[in-house]
Amino acid sequence: MAPTSSTEPPGALAPAQRATLMAVARRSIEHGLATGRPLPIVPSEYHRDLKAVRASFVTLQLRGQLRGCIGHLEAVQPLVVDVSENAFAAAFQDPRFNPLTAQEWPSVDIHLSLLTRPEPMRFQDEADLVRQIQPGVDGLILQDGPNRGTFLPSVWESLPQAADFLSHLKLKAGLPANHWSGRVEVYRYRTESFGEAELT
């Protein structure tokens, strides 16, 4: 489930900046294996596009299977710092997996997803919402009270139909697949996504 989007959002990074972020993610995991901490980052040492406050997700795959995925939905810090911290967290702090080992590390593939600002969607009912969703493009955040979940656009690869995408997102948020209420809030975002293979 490599988070690769066929439709890039406006303002996509130059190839050199993508390569820098990927190197930071890799170095942060290596630093974590050696020290138990993420790679320290001095934002002023990086290109202005990497110092911008943006949100990211880092996804790790081991032999084609998910091995960790951690990120932020809201921009809270410089992008290069966010990638370093999320790479470390995906490797060692994803509660679904044991911490990554030095033996696994050589076989791990890294994928980065850089998020645009989430925008609220306006809809009359669930059918109206489904009609507005853009398969293959939208990442969604769904919230109803304390229940909240998100799917990156990469999830469209395994759930290509909008109705299925939405029902599985409800499950991820801890709600029944057929749940609906007047309190449902949905936000959409796009990602600039790339893996190591795209940089070679």
C-alpha positions as CSV (number, residue, x, y, z in Angstrom):
1,M,0.0,0.0,0.0
2,A,2.6,2.5,-1.1
3,P,1.2,6.0,-0.6
4,T,1.7,7.2,-4.2
5,S,-0.8,9.7,-5.5
6,S,-1.2,10.2,-9.2
7,T,-2.5,13.7,-8.8
8,E,0.0,16.0,-7.1
9,P,-1.3,19.0,-5.2
10,P,-0.1,22.5,-6.1
11,G,3.3,23.5,-5.0
12,A,4.9,20.1,-5.1
13,L,8.5,19.9,-3.9
14,A,11.4,19.8,-6.3
15,P,13.1,16.4,-6.8
16,A,16.1,17.6,-4.8
17,Q,13.9,18.5,-1.8
18,R,12.1,15.2,-2.0
19,A,15.4,13.4,-1.9
20,T,16.5,15.5,1.1
21,L,13.4,14.6,3.0
22,M,13.8,10.9,2.2
23,A,17.4,11.0,3.4
24,V,16.3,12.7,6.6
25,A,13.7,9.9,7.2
26,R,16.3,7.2,6.6
27,R,18.9,8.9,8.8
28,S,16.3,9.4,11.6
29,I,15.5,5.7,11.7
30,E,19.2,4.8,11.7
31,H,19.8,7.3,14.5
32,G,16.9,5.7,16.3
33,L,18.4,2.2,16.0
34,A,21.7,3.6,17.4
35,T,20.4,5.9,20.1
36,G,16.7,5.3,20.7
37,R,15.9,8.9,19.7
38,P,14.9,10.7,16.4
39,L,17.5,12.5,14.4
40,P,17.9,16.1,15.8
41,I,17.1,18.7,13.1
42,V,18.2,22.3,12.8
43,P,15.6,23.7,10.3
44,S,17.7,26.7,9.4
45,E,20.2,24.3,7.7
46,Y,17.5,23.3,5.1
47,H,15.9,24.7,2.0
48,R,13.0,27.2,2.7
49,D,10.4,24.7,1.3
50,L,11.5,22.2,4.0
51,K,11.3,24.8,6.8
52,A,7.7,25.6,6.0
53,V,5.2,24.4,8.6
54,R,3.5,21.3,7.0
55,A,2.0,18.0,8.1
56,S,3.4,14.6,7.0
57,F,2.9,10.9,7.3
58,V,5.7,8.3,7.1
59,T,4.8,4.8,6.0
60,L,7.2,1.9,6.3
61,Q,6.8,-1.4,4.4
62,L,8.7,-4.6,5.0
63,R,8.7,-7.0,2.0
64,G,5.5,-5.4,0.7
65,Q,3.7,-5.4,4.0
66,L,2.8,-2.5,6.3
67,R,5.5,-2.2,9.0
68,G,4.5,1.2,10.5
69,C,2.7,4.4,9.7
70,I,2.7,7.6,11.8
71,G,2.0,11.2,11.0
72,H,0.2,14.4,11.8
73,L,-3.1,15.6,10.2
74,E,-2.4,19.2,11.3
75,A,0.7,21.2,10.5
76,V,2.5,22.0,13.8
77,Q,6.2,22.3,13.0
78,P,8.7,22.6,10.1
79,L,8.3,19.9,7.5
80,V,11.8,18.5,7.9
81,V,11.3,18.2,11.6
82,D,8.0,16.5,11.1
83,V,9.4,13.9,8.8
84,S,12.3,13.2,11.1
85,E,10.0,12.7,14.1
86,N,7.4,10.7,12.2
87,A,10.0,8.4,10.6
88,F,11.3,7.6,14.0
89,A,7.8,7.1,15.4
90,A,6.7,4.9,12.5
91,A,9.8,2.6,13.1
92,F,9.7,2.4,16.9
93,Q,6.4,3.7,18.3
94,D,3.5,2.5,16.1
95,P,1.4,0.6,18.7
96,R,0.4,-2.0,16.1
97,F,4.0,-3.3,15.7
98,N,7.0,-4.2,17.8
99,P,9.9,-1.7,17.4
100,L,11.9,-2.1,14.2
101,T,15.0,-4.2,14.6
102,A,18.4,-3.8,13.0
103,Q,17.8,-7.1,11.2
104,E,14.6,-5.8,9.5
105,W,16.0,-2.4,8.6
106,P,17.8,-3.3,5.4
107,S,14.6,-4.7,3.9
108,V,12.4,-1.6,4.8
109,D,11.0,0.7,2.1
110,I,10.1,4.3,3.2
111,H,7.2,6.3,1.7
112,L,6.4,9.9,2.5
113,S,3.1,11.7,2.3
114,L,3.0,15.5,2.6
115,L,-0.5,16.8,3.4
116,T,-2.3,19.9,2.3
117,R,-4.4,21.7,4.9
118,P,-7.6,19.7,5.5
119,E,-10.8,21.5,4.2
120,P,-14.3,20.9,5.6
121,M,-16.8,19.2,3.3
122,R,-20.4,20.4,3.1
123,F,-23.0,17.8,2.4
124,Q,-26.7,17.2,3.0
125,D,-26.5,13.5,3.8
126,E,-24.3,10.5,3.3
127,A,-25.3,10.0,-0.3
128,D,-24.4,13.6,-1.0
129,L,-21.0,13.1,0.7
130,V,-20.3,10.0,-1.3
131,R,-21.0,11.9,-4.6
132,Q,-18.5,14.6,-3.6
133,I,-15.6,12.3,-2.7
134,Q,-12.9,12.1,-5.4
135,P,-11.6,8.5,-5.6
136,G,-7.8,8.3,-6.0
137,V,-7.3,11.9,-5.0
138,D,-8.9,12.7,-1.6
139,G,-7.6,11.8,1.8
140,L,-10.4,12.0,4.3
141,I,-10.8,12.7,8.0
142,L,-14.1,11.6,9.6
143,Q,-15.2,12.7,13.0
144,D,-18.3,12.1,15.1
145,G,-17.9,13.3,18.7
146,P,-14.8,11.6,20.2
147,N,-14.5,9.1,17.3
148,R,-12.0,10.2,14.6
149,G,-10.1,8.4,11.8
150,T,-8.3,9.2,8.6
151,F,-7.4,7.4,5.4
152,L,-4.6,8.7,3.2
153,P,-5.2,8.7,-0.6
154,S,-3.1,5.6,-0.9
155,V,-5.9,3.6,0.7
156,W,-7.9,4.0,-2.6
157,E,-5.6,1.3,-4.0
158,S,-7.3,-1.3,-1.9
159,L,-10.7,0.4,-1.6
160,P,-11.4,2.0,-5.0
161,Q,-15.1,2.7,-4.5
162,A,-16.2,5.9,-2.6
163,A,-18.9,4.1,-0.6
164,D,-16.5,1.4,0.5
165,F,-13.8,3.9,1.3
166,L,-16.2,5.8,3.6
167,S,-17.6,2.7,5.3
168,H,-14.1,1.4,6.1
169,L,-13.1,4.8,7.4
170,K,-16.0,4.7,9.8
171,L,-14.8,1.4,11.1
172,K,-11.3,2.9,11.6
173,A,-12.8,5.7,13.6
174,G,-14.5,3.1,15.9
175,L,-18.0,3.5,14.4
176,P,-20.2,0.9,12.7
177,A,-19.8,0.8,8.9
178,N,-23.4,1.9,8.4
179,H,-23.2,4.7,11.0
180,W,-24.7,8.1,10.2
181,S,-25.7,11.1,12.3
182,G,-26.2,14.8,12.0
183,R,-22.9,15.3,13.9
184,V,-20.6,13.7,11.3
185,E,-17.9,16.0,10.1
186,V,-15.6,15.2,7.2
187,Y,-12.5,17.0,6.0
188,R,-10.6,16.3,2.8
189,Y,-7.0,16.9,2.0
190,R,-4.5,15.9,-0.8
191,T,-1.0,14.5,-0.5
192,E,2.2,14.8,-2.3
193,S,3.4,11.2,-2.0
194,F,6.5,9.5,-3.0
195,G,8.7,6.5,-2.1
196,E,12.4,5.7,-2.4
197,A,11.8,4.0,-5.8
198,E,10.5,7.2,-7.3
199,L,13.7,9.0,-6.4
200,T,16.1,6.7,-8.1
